[in-house]
Amino acid sequence: MGRFVVRVLINGLAIWVASWLLPGLTIAPAKVVGGDIVGTGATADTINTVLAYLFIGLIFGVVNALVKPIVKLLSLPVTILTLGLFTVIINAAMLWLTAWASSYTPIQFSIDDFFWTAILAALIISIVSMVAGSLTRTR
Protein backbone atom coordinates (compact mmCIF):
# COMPACT_ATOMS: atom_id res chain seq x y z
CA MET A 1 0.00 0.00 0.00
CA GLY A 2 2.87 2.36 0.75
CA ARG A 3 4.42 1.83 -2.69
CA PHE A 4 1.09 2.64 -4.30
CA VAL A 5 0.83 5.95 -2.46
CA VAL A 6 4.41 6.82 -3.41
CA ARG A 7 3.66 5.99 -7.07
CA VAL A 8 0.57 8.25 -7.01
CA LEU A 9 2.69 11.06 -5.52
CA ILE A 10 5.37 10.55 -8.18
CA ASN A 11 2.73 10.55 -10.94
CA GLY A 12 1.25 13.76 -9.56
CA LEU A 13 4.71 15.36 -9.41
CA ALA A 14 5.53 14.25 -12.95
CA ILE A 15 2.24 15.61 -14.32
CA TRP A 16 2.83 18.89 -12.48
CA VAL A 17 6.30 19.24 -14.03
CA ALA A 18 4.92 18.45 -17.48
CA SER A 19 2.07 20.95 -17.13
CA TRP A 20 4.54 23.55 -15.85
CA LEU A 21 6.79 23.09 -18.89
CA LEU A 22 4.11 22.65 -21.56
CA PRO A 23 1.43 25.31 -21.98
CA GLY A 24 -0.98 22.93 -23.76
CA LEU A 25 -1.31 20.65 -20.73
CA THR A 26 -3.79 22.08 -18.24
CA ILE A 27 -5.60 20.95 -15.12
CA ALA A 28 -8.66 22.83 -13.90
CA PRO A 29 -9.06 21.89 -10.23
CA ALA A 30 -12.47 21.58 -8.64
CA LYS A 31 -13.30 23.44 -5.45
CA VAL A 32 -12.78 20.78 -2.80
CA VAL A 33 -11.72 23.03 0.04
CA GLY A 34 -13.33 26.43 0.46
CA GLY A 35 -11.92 29.56 2.11
CA ASP A 36 -8.56 29.97 3.78
CA ILE A 37 -7.37 27.15 5.99
CA VAL A 38 -6.74 28.50 9.47
CA GLY A 39 -3.40 27.61 11.02
CA THR A 40 -1.78 25.99 7.98
CA GLY A 41 -0.63 29.06 6.07
CA ALA A 42 -1.95 27.57 2.82
CA THR A 43 -4.78 28.92 0.78
CA ALA A 44 -7.67 26.83 -0.43
CA ASP A 45 -6.59 27.31 -4.04
CA THR A 46 -3.20 25.76 -3.34
CA ILE A 47 -4.74 22.77 -1.60
CA ASN A 48 -7.29 22.33 -4.39
CA THR A 49 -4.51 22.40 -6.98
CA VAL A 50 -2.40 19.84 -5.12
CA LEU A 51 -5.42 17.56 -4.70
CA ALA A 52 -6.21 17.93 -8.41
CA TYR A 53 -2.71 16.83 -9.42
CA LEU A 54 -2.85 13.90 -6.99
CA PHE A 55 -6.24 12.86 -8.37
CA ILE A 56 -4.99 13.01 -11.97
CA GLY A 57 -1.90 11.07 -10.85
CA LEU A 58 -4.23 8.43 -9.42
CA ILE A 59 -6.21 8.18 -12.67
CA PHE A 60 -2.95 8.01 -14.65
CA GLY A 61 -1.71 5.20 -12.41
CA VAL A 62 -4.93 3.21 -12.84
CA VAL A 63 -4.82 3.66 -16.62
CA ASN A 64 -1.17 2.57 -16.69
CA ALA A 65 -1.90 -0.46 -14.52
CA LEU A 66 -5.00 -1.68 -16.36
CA VAL A 67 -4.81 -0.58 -19.99
CA LYS A 68 -1.12 -0.14 -20.77
CA PRO A 69 -0.10 -3.84 -20.49
CA ILE A 70 -2.80 -4.83 -22.97
CA VAL A 71 -1.83 -2.09 -25.43
CA LYS A 72 1.86 -2.96 -25.12
CA LEU A 73 1.13 -6.61 -25.84
CA LEU A 74 -1.03 -5.82 -28.87
CA SER A 75 1.51 -3.35 -30.26
CA LEU A 76 4.54 -5.57 -29.68
CA PRO A 77 5.29 -6.10 -33.41
CA VAL A 78 5.28 -2.33 -34.06
CA THR A 79 7.39 -1.72 -30.96
CA ILE A 80 9.96 -4.26 -32.13
CA LEU A 81 9.92 -2.81 -35.64
CA THR A 82 10.59 0.72 -34.34
CA LEU A 83 13.20 -0.50 -31.84
CA GLY A 84 11.11 0.59 -28.87
CA LEU A 85 10.31 4.13 -30.01
CA PHE A 86 6.62 3.25 -30.31
CA THR A 87 6.58 3.07 -26.49
CA VAL A 88 6.59 6.89 -26.45
CA ILE A 89 3.41 6.86 -28.56
CA ILE A 90 1.85 4.33 -26.15
CA ASN A 91 2.73 6.57 -23.18
CA ALA A 92 1.20 9.57 -24.97
CA ALA A 93 -1.93 7.53 -25.69
CA MET A 94 -2.20 6.59 -21.99
CA LEU A 95 -1.93 10.29 -21.12
CA TRP A 96 -4.62 11.07 -23.69
CA LEU A 97 -6.81 8.33 -22.20
CA THR A 98 -6.27 9.85 -18.76
CA ALA A 99 -7.43 13.21 -20.09
CA TRP A 100 -10.52 11.56 -21.57
CA ALA A 101 -11.30 9.72 -18.32
CA SER A 102 -10.89 12.89 -16.28
CA SER A 103 -13.50 14.63 -18.42
CA TYR A 104 -16.10 12.61 -16.48
CA THR A 105 -14.83 13.91 -13.13
CA PRO A 106 -15.01 17.37 -11.54
CA ILE A 107 -11.29 17.85 -12.20
CA GLN A 108 -10.62 18.57 -15.87
CA PHE A 109 -7.28 17.50 -17.36
CA SER A 110 -6.85 18.59 -20.96
CA ILE A 111 -4.25 18.19 -23.68
CA ASP A 112 -4.54 20.54 -26.63
CA ASP A 113 -2.56 18.56 -29.24
CA PHE A 114 -1.69 14.88 -29.39
CA PHE A 115 1.40 15.03 -31.55
CA TRP A 116 3.46 17.68 -29.80
CA THR A 117 1.94 18.22 -26.39
CA ALA A 118 1.06 14.63 -25.49
CA ILE A 119 4.28 13.14 -26.82
CA LEU A 120 6.49 15.73 -25.13
CA ALA A 121 4.45 15.35 -21.93
CA ALA A 122 4.90 11.57 -22.11
CA LEU A 123 8.66 12.04 -22.40
CA ILE A 124 8.78 14.52 -19.50
CA ILE A 125 6.57 12.32 -17.30
CA SER A 126 8.71 9.26 -18.08
CA ILE A 127 11.94 11.08 -17.19
CA VAL A 128 10.56 12.61 -13.98
CA SER A 129 9.01 9.27 -12.94
CA MET A 130 12.27 7.47 -13.62
CA VAL A 131 14.33 9.94 -11.58
CA ALA A 132 11.84 10.17 -8.70
CA GLY A 133 11.33 6.40 -8.72
CA SER A 134 15.05 5.77 -8.49
CA LEU A 135 15.38 8.28 -5.65
CA THR A 136 12.58 6.63 -3.68
CA ARG A 137 13.59 3.13 -4.80
CA THR A 138 10.09 2.28 -6.06
CA ARG A 139 11.38 1.34 -9.51
Residue pairs with C-beta under 8 A, 6 or more apart in sequence:
3 138
4 61
6 136
6 138
7 61
7 133
7 138
8 54
8 57
8 58
8 61
9 54
9 57
10 57
10 128
10 129
10 132
10 133
10 136
10 138
11 56
11 57
11 58
11 60
11 61
11 125
11 129
12 50
12 53
12 54
12 56
12 57
12 58
13 53
13 57
13 128
13 132
14 57
14 124
14 125
14 128
14 129
14 132
15 25
15 27
15 53
15 56
15 57
15 60
15 109
15 125
16 53
17 124
17 125
17 128
18 25
18 120
18 121
18 124
18 125
18 128
19 25
19 26
19 27
19 121
21 124
22 117
22 120
22 121
22 124
24 111
24 112
24 113
24 116
24 117
25 110
25 111
25 112
25 117
25 121
26 108
26 109
26 110
26 112
27 49
27 52
27 53
27 56
27 107
27 108
27 109
27 110
28 52
28 107
28 108
28 110
29 45
29 48
29 49
29 51
29 52
29 107
30 48
30 52
30 106
30 107
31 44
31 48
32 47
32 48
32 51
33 44
33 47
33 48
33 51
34 44
35 44
36 43
36 44
37 43
37 44
37 47
52 107
55 105
55 107
56 98
56 102
56 107
56 109
59 98
59 101
59 102
59 105
59 109
60 94
60 95
60 98
63 94
63 97
63 98
63 101
64 94
67 94
67 97
68 90
68 94
71 90
71 93
71 94
72 79
72 87
72 90
75 86
75 90
78 86
79 86
79 87
79 90
88 119
88 122
88 123
88 126
89 119
91 122
91 123
91 125
91 126
92 114
92 118
92 119
92 121
92 122
93 118
94 122
95 111
95 118
95 121
95 122
95 125
96 111
96 114
96 118
98 109
99 109
99 110
99 111
102 108
102 109
103 109
103 110
111 117
111 118
111 121
129 139
130 139
133 139
